[in-house]
Amino acid sequence: STRAPPSSAPKCRVAVLDTGVQLQPPLLAPGSISFVGGDPLVDYAKQGTHGTAVAQVILTLAPGSKILSLQTSTGGSSVSASAVYQGLLHAAANPSIRVINHSNAALATVPGDAMLAAAVAGKVIVMQAGNDAASSPRGDALHAPGLGGKGLIVGGWGPGGSMLGFSNQAGSYAHHYVVAL
């Protein structure tokens, strides 16, 4: 594999809609908030540190970026559609946010107007395809085709160079689908 040279482009602010992000300044953008009544700077993932791990991947791929923790889940196998809806609209209204990482997209089903508001505001929305070995993405990822090129669905790629067995595949969403380790 090859690594792209560091970019001289302006650094990006990324909103992470997830279980919370446990990082310290200067990695965090100001204004983190919880939409589920928790502390957005505590990762409540029941299986470990999901939001923090996602943020660390983002910071590895885009060094110098800043993370805005928008806590929309306390972990587990479901998320509050209301919390995700509020988180999406909050990120859409924030002029410093360029990318919204919707980590629980396969678990959520929010009205399409929140996704569209984010796309119209010029945000790129990165959505999880899902983790149930399905032949196509699930949940909010299904909004990708209607987001004017601003929706990106991500599946899991294993270190052995093949799809992870549990990752949902692209199905008919291949034009909006990428894989990442």
HELIX and SHEET records of a PDB file:
HELIX    1   1 HIS A   50  LEU A   61  1                                  12    
HELIX    2   2 ALA A   81  ALA A   93  1                                  13    
HELIX    3   3 ALA A  105  LEU A  107  5                                   3    
HELIX    4   4 GLY A  112  VAL A  120  1                                   9    
HELIX    5   5 GLY A  139  GLY A  146  5                                   8    
HELIX    6   6 GLY A  171  HIS A  176  5                                   6    
SHEET    1   A 7 ILE A  33  SER A  34  0                                        
SHEET    2   A 7 LYS A  66  GLN A  71  1                                        
SHEET    3   A 7 ARG A  13  ASP A  18  1                                        
SHEET    4   A 7 VAL A  99  HIS A 102  1                                        
SHEET    5   A 7 VAL A 124  GLN A 128  1                                        
SHEET    6   A 7 GLY A 151  GLY A 156  1                                        
SHEET    7   A 7 TYR A 177  ALA A 180  1                                        
END                                                                             
